[in-house]
Structure formats: C-alpha cells, structure tokens
Amino acid sequence: MFKRILVPVDDSSTSSRGLRTALQLARQLQARLRLIHLGNAIPSGPRKREGMTAQELFEAMKMRGEKLLEKRTALCRAGGVKADAALYIALAGRPSRLVVAEARKWRADLIVMGTHGRHGLRRVALGSEAEEVARMAGVPVLMVRK
C-alpha cells in the first residue's frame, strides 16, 4: 500500500508527533521514509547579529538543518525504519509548495505531517501549511494533530 512516506520535520512538538506516527506506519507497512526540512528560521543566539552576511546566515541555517535531520534520521534508523533526508534553505516562499514538489519528485505514496489544528480566526490569520499541502498534493496526506 504505502511504501514511500514523506515527512516534513522541524524542531516543534507538532512535527515530532507527526514523525512518531510516520515511524509507526513505516514499521507496520515496511515502508521507507524521506524526511524533509525547510531551513527558513533565522538562528537565534550569538549567530544572530547585525552585520551577519547572507553567506553566514545561509551557513548557520544549513548547519542547524543538518543537525536536525541527522537526529531525526538516527531516530528512524534506531526504530528499524529506512530513512533519508532532504534539506532546503530558503527565506521566502511557502513551505507547502516545497513539500508537494518533493513528494512528486521522490514519488511519495503518502505525506504524514503534524498540524496545530488551528481553527476560527487564528486559522484565517495564520493559514495552515498542512491544509495547503492536502489541497495541492496528488497523494493522501495524514495530518497528525498536536
């Protein structure tokens, strides 16, 4: 049924919950995972300073994303699931479009992602990347609520 599961990840608890669900499915279905991370957050702490060059910002975001993906893929492998990862660095654009493009490129059968489950005015104001993925994806999307 589902043999190739794409999982967008970041360092949020919502993302972690989505990954745990994807791991359970992958074990049951003997599927492989592809973790995707969009490094679009400006690093905090001493690296975030006035005068930081674009190259320094890119490198800091890349290093942070690589560490996150290393931890998440190690978690998958420790759970007996084959996993690889894709890292994209961007300050602009919709993450949902990147997720859908990667799903097509990798030929995913399923996308599993965490969602905050916002509703009402918060959803209207903040939008929902998970909803956007579900609308645009050509494959089923399993949204795991926080």
ZAVEXKOL-455729 format. One record per residue (C-alpha): y, x, z; residue in three letters. Coordinates in steps of 0.02 Angstrom, whole numbers, plus 50000, padded with zeros to 5 digits. Layout:
! residues N
YXZALA/...
***
This chain:
! residues 146
500005000050000MET/501455010950062PHE/501115029450032LYS/502885036450019ARG/504095031350156ILE/505915036650153LEU/506785037750322VAL/508655040850340PRO/508965050650501VAL/510415056350607ASP/510585060450791ASP/510785042450852SER/509585032550959SER/509525019450822THR/508925032350697SER/507625038850821SER/506935021350841ARG/506785019450652GLY/505895036250640LEU/504655031550777ARG/504225015550682THR/504045025250519ALA/502875037650606LEU/501765023550669GLN/501675015950495LEU/501345032750413ALA/499895036250531ARG/499125019050503GLN/499355019550314LEU/499025038150290GLN/500725039450208ALA/501935053850194ARG/503745053550249LEU/505335060250172ARG/506745061850297LEU/508495061450225ILE/510075066350317HIS/511865064850257LEU/512875078050345GLY/514555069450346ASN/515125071350526ALA/516415084550567ILE/515645095750701PRO/516385094750874SER/516675108550998GLY/517355125850962PRO/516965124850774ARG/518165110350754LYS/519865118250749ARG/521455118350649GLU/521375130050504GLY/519495128150475MET/519175131650292THR/518205119750181ALA/516815132850169GLN/516715134550360GLU/516645115650377LEU/515275114450246PHE/514255128250330GLU/514435120250503ALA/513885103250436MET/512435111250342LYS/511835120850494MET/511925105250603ARG/510965095050472GLY/509625108350450GLU/509325109150638LYS/509195090350650LEU/507965089450504LEU/506925103750575GLU/506735094450740LYS/506315077950656ARG/505045085350533THR/504235095050676ALA/504065078650771LEU/503205070950620CYS/502005085450598ARG/501595085350784ALA/501155066950761GLY/499965071350620GLY/501075065050478VAL/501555074850323LYS/503445075450307ALA/504765084350207ASP/506645082950211ALA/508195081850105ALA/509935086550164LEU/511555081150080TYR/513295086450135ILE/514755075050091ALA/516365069150170LEU/516595054250055ALA/515525040549982GLY/514345027550051ARG/512755033950135PRO/511865018350072SER/512075023849892ARG/511345040949931LEU/509845033150020VAL/509475021749872VAL/509675036049748ALA/508485047049848GLU/507225032749861ALA/507225031149671ARG/507165049849641LYS/505725052549763TRP/504845036449709ARG/504765029249885ALA/503705013749915ASP/504665008950073LEU/506265013250164ILE/506255012450354VAL/507915013750443MET/508705010050609GLY/510114997350618THR/511304992050754HIS/511044973750710GLY/512904970150716ARG/513484952550681HIS/515074942550677GLY/516744951450665LEU/516004968550704ARG/514874967150551ARG/516314961450442VAL/517434975450503ALA/516174989550507LEU/514974983950372GLY/513144987950375SER/512415002650282GLU/510674995650315ALA/511144979150234GLU/511874988250085GLU/510264998250065VAL/509234982250073ALA/510324974249938ARG/510264989149819MET/508514996249847ALA/507154992449723GLY/505854994049861VAL/505564984950026PRO/506694990150171VAL/506124988750351LEU/507614988050468MET/507244992650648VAL/508494985550771ARG/509104995550919LYS/
***
